[in-house]
Amino acid sequence: MAYSAALGKPDRVAHPLFPVCYEWPVSLPIRQIPELRELFPLLVHAEHDLRLHRLPREGDRLSTHASIVGVQKRKPGAFVVFRFETVDANGKAVSTTDFGALYRGVDVDGQDRGAAIELPQAAANLKLAGNIDVGANLAHVYTECARIFNPIHTDVAHAKAAGLPDIILHGTATLALSVSRMKIEPARVRRIRCRFSGMVFMPSRLEVHRNGSGFETRGPKGEVVISRGRIDHD
């Protein structure tokens, strides 16, 4: 309910992006692997691929396992795929997320290995699906309600130390708000994929454009902040 409230949609049914809340605590230890710890300030959430086997629900006891499943060399840096696999108390799958992290300016030794994230082609003939008004304090609200604490979203000094001009909105917040504008029943959502193509500063006004299951989100100057988005549903 807190997560949904942060998105302006109080609801007792889990939002399709809610898995980010129980995945975040599990991601912290893996980011503290000695080889990755000093690179943390260079990490950018670049791509996201969420498979929902079913929505989490009240009373669930969930277990999430994190692993690194892919490393690729890209022009901006090293692209690492973290996988979060979540099951319920009976061992049945609830959600599986491939989190694509780009370590800016970091090289990769050897050949690409492991899994990549399979993104859809950009949808054509997009039409406006809805607007998103991003309040000046949304990153702080989302931080508390999602319990995702990363100071580049709430501390100006820390954001500038990381090379950003100001604090930015969480990519998953932008994605969750975009998904809400698609007006699909949460229980019908089976997969959400996208690339984070730009930063969202606050306050601002975004536009979500879609064609069928494909979508992209644009900033106040028409710049694309989410590209190659797709929601698969039953």
Phi and psi in degrees as a GROMACS rama.xvg file:
@    title "Ramachandran Plot"
@    xaxis  label "Phi"
@    yaxis  label "Psi"
@TYPE xy
-64.6765  -41.8389  ALA-2
-62.6879  -46.1797  TYR-3
-62.4289  -38.4348  SER-4
-63.6603  -35.7625  ALA-5
-62.1439  -25.8132  ALA-6
-94.4675  4.86253  LEU-7
78.0189  17.9797  GLY-8
-133.322  71.0869  LYS-9
-55.7395  127.103  PRO-10
-159.467  145.668  ASP-11
-85.2882  -11.2603  ARG-12
-90.2296  134.92  VAL-13
-60.9179  136.974  ALA-14
-69.5257  145.956  HIS-15
-56.2694  -26.7047  PRO-16
-88.0118  1.83384  LEU-17
-55.3834  -30.5997  PHE-18
-52.5423  -24.2046  PRO-19
-60.4265  -25.0718  VAL-20
-69.4432  -41.9461  CYS-21
-89.1911  -10.8409  TYR-22
-82.6202  -32.3103  GLU-23
-57.0967  -49.7464  TRP-24
-60.3869  -31.4741  PRO-25
-75.0241  -25.8273  VAL-26
-74.3282  -24.4896  SER-27
-63.8649  -47.155  LEU-28
-62.2745  -36.5521  PRO-29
-70.3117  -29.7332  ILE-30
-73.6405  -15.5813  ARG-31
-94.7505  8.74926  GLN-32
-54.6428  133.984  ILE-33
-47.6932  -39.2514  PRO-34
-71.2427  -18.5872  GLU-35
-107.193  -20.1715  LEU-36
-57.141  -48.0173  ARG-37
-72.9165  -12.6614  GLU-38
-92.935  -3.57183  LEU-39
-54.2253  -41.6057  PHE-40
-62.9571  -15.7472  PRO-41
-93.3833  -2.27615  LEU-42
-78.4698  132.689  LEU-43
-128.201  132.118  VAL-44
-73.0881  110.935  HIS-45
-105.257  -37.5705  ALA-46
-142.211  156.135  GLU-47
-144.614  133.367  HIS-48
-138.276  103.392  ASP-49
-108.468  126.145  LEU-50
-109.449  121.696  ARG-51
-101.738  111.763  LEU-52
-78.3627  -32.9239  HIS-53
-165.46  161.039  ARG-54
-72.4794  142.447  LEU-55
-61.103  150.163  PRO-56
-141.595  162.993  ARG-57
-56.1794  134.64  GLU-58
94.3958  -10.2174  GLY-59
-63.3519  145.099  ASP-60
-119.302  109.167  ARG-61
-107.973  150.173  LEU-62
-127.403  126.84  SER-63
-116.809  130.653  THR-64
-112.548  131.822  HIS-65
-112.312  143.293  ALA-66
-152.624  161.508  SER-67
-98.021  122.213  ILE-68
-116.515  -3.71913  VAL-69
-164.108  146.811  GLY-70
-139.9  124.808  VAL-71
-131.953  149.719  GLN-72
-89.2076  125.982  LYS-73
-128.205  161.31  ARG-74
-57.3334  -43.4033  LYS-75
-74.9187  -18.289  PRO-76
159.644  -159.468  GLY-77
-88.1531  128.051  ALA-78
-104.472  119.95  PHE-79
-118.508  133.277  VAL-80
-104.616  114.891  VAL-81
-94.7108  134.689  PHE-82
-113.83  131.266  ARG-83
-116.66  115.486  PHE-84
-112.368  121.261  GLU-85
-118.739  132.054  THR-86
-126.625  161.135  VAL-87
-90.3057  -172.999  ASP-88
-64.0587  -20.3411  ALA-89
-94.1351  5.40792  ASN-90
80.9401  8.93837  GLY-91
-87.8537  140.195  LYS-92
-64.9732  136.811  ALA-93
-111.358  -50.2869  VAL-94
-151.269  151.673  SER-95
-135.717  123.565  THR-96
-124.01  130.09  THR-97
-101.456  115.716  ASP-98
-103.992  112.827  PHE-99
-90.9064  112.64  GLY-100
-108.651  128.806  ALA-101
-104.022  121.878  LEU-102
-95.0257  101.938  TYR-103
-62.9728  130.187  ARG-104
75.7291  9.33526  GLY-105
-100.58  132.454  VAL-106
-88.3319  163.962  ASP-107
-120.166  127.811  VAL-108
-80.4758  132.915  ASP-109
81.461  -166.214  GLY-110
-83.7823  161.083  GLN-111
-60.1634  147.449  ASP-112
-149.508  152.322  ARG-113
80.588  -163.961  GLY-114
-80.5899  147.585  ALA-115
-112.299  167.613  ALA-116
-92.5985  125.657  ILE-117
-88.9728  101.418  GLU-118
-93.6376  149.166  LEU-119
-74.0304  163.84  PRO-120
-69.2259  153.05  GLN-121
-63.0091  133.443  ALA-122
-72.6787  145.937  ALA-123
-104.831  167.606  ALA-124
54.4141  47.2259  ASN-125
-74.7422  147.739  LEU-126
-127.735  150.864  LYS-127
-60.8759  126.431  LEU-128
-105.35  -22.3492  ALA-129
166.5  164.495  GLY-130
-107.96  155.159  ASN-131
-126.607  117.442  ILE-132
-92.0377  111.657  ASP-133
-94.4504  110.76  VAL-134
-71.401  160.37  GLY-135
-62.6127  -26.1983  ALA-136
-108.494  14.0123  ASN-137
-62.2546  -38.4966  LEU-138
-62.1795  -36.2598  ALA-139
-69.5664  -42.1524  HIS-140
-63.6726  -45.9639  VAL-141
-64.3647  -39.7481  TYR-142
-55.6157  -47.2243  THR-143
-72.6747  -42.0621  GLU-144
-76.0307  -32.6681  CYS-145
-89.9668  -14.2914  ALA-146
59.4268  39.2394  ARG-147
-109.458  100.314  ILE-148
-103.045  105.999  PHE-149
-139.295  114.172  ASN-150
-64.9961  -10.4194  PRO-151
-67.2003  -14.1501  ILE-152
-96.4087  -12.4616  HIS-153
-134.881  -14.3328  THR-154
-121.457  111.238  ASP-155
-60.4665  -43.3443  VAL-156
-60.8141  -42.3423  ALA-157
-67.4518  -41.2563  HIS-158
-61.0937  -43.7949  ALA-159
-68.0775  -34.4182  LYS-160
-64.4812  -27.114  ALA-161
-86.7163  3.67395  ALA-162
92.6503  9.91298  GLY-163
-96.5673  150.548  LEU-164
-74.6062  -19.8586  PRO-165
-168.668  176.57  ASP-166
-65.9742  150.918  ILE-167
-126.862  157.479  ILE-168
-75.6271  145.201  LEU-169
-56.729  139.296  HIS-170
-59.8536  -38.9794  GLY-171
-68.9414  -26.8643  THR-172
-68.7785  -45.2675  ALA-173
-60.7767  -41.7495  THR-174
-65.925  -45.0557  LEU-175
-62.2411  -42.3873  ALA-176
-65.0396  -37.8472  LEU-177
-65.5944  -42.5745  SER-178
-60.7564  -39.0893  VAL-179
-62.5441  -33.939  SER-180
-72.7745  -12.9348  ARG-181
-78.6529  -14.5988  MET-182
55.355  51.7483  LYS-183
-112.024  136.806  ILE-184
-57.2063  126.72  GLU-185
-51.4174  -40.8521  PRO-186
-67.3681  -15.7512  ALA-187
-89.3381  -14.5243  ARG-188
-72.4123  131.015  VAL-189
-116.81  -27.2244  ARG-190
-156.711  140.228  ARG-191
-132.631  126.798  ILE-192
-132.347  149.548  ARG-193
-170.179  168.098  CYS-194
-117.749  134.691  ARG-195
-87.1354  111.734  PHE-196
-105.682  -9.22369  SER-197
-160.922  167.022  GLY-198
-92.9792  148.168  MET-199
-113.286  116.365  VAL-200
-97.0165  165.398  PHE-201
-126.402  143.199  MET-202
-77.4823  158.64  PRO-203
-161.309  171.881  SER-204
-127.483  123.939  ARG-205
-108.494  159.793  LEU-206
-125.87  135.313  GLU-207
-104.368  124.539  VAL-208
-115.948  139.202  HIS-209
-142.108  160.116  ARG-210
-145.211  104.967  ASN-211
64.5664  -123.373  GLY-212
-87.4129  -11.3268  SER-213
-89.7671  148.196  GLY-214
-155.727  163.779  PHE-215
-146.63  155.422  GLU-216
-117.933  134.59  THR-217
-119.78  147.312  ARG-218
-82.0096  -176.289  GLY-219
-64.2427  -20.2567  PRO-220
-104.115  13.8306  LYS-221
85.9386  -0.261376  GLY-222
-70.2032  143.68  GLU-223
-82.1735  123.382  VAL-224
-106.402  -25.3523  VAL-225
-129.498  123.732  ILE-226
-121.931  163.201  SER-227
51.6615  39.0024  ARG-228
-81.581  146.372  GLY-229
-154.713  137.932  ARG-230
-119.089  118.421  ILE-231
-97.9411  137.552  ASP-232
-146.498  164.021  HIS-233
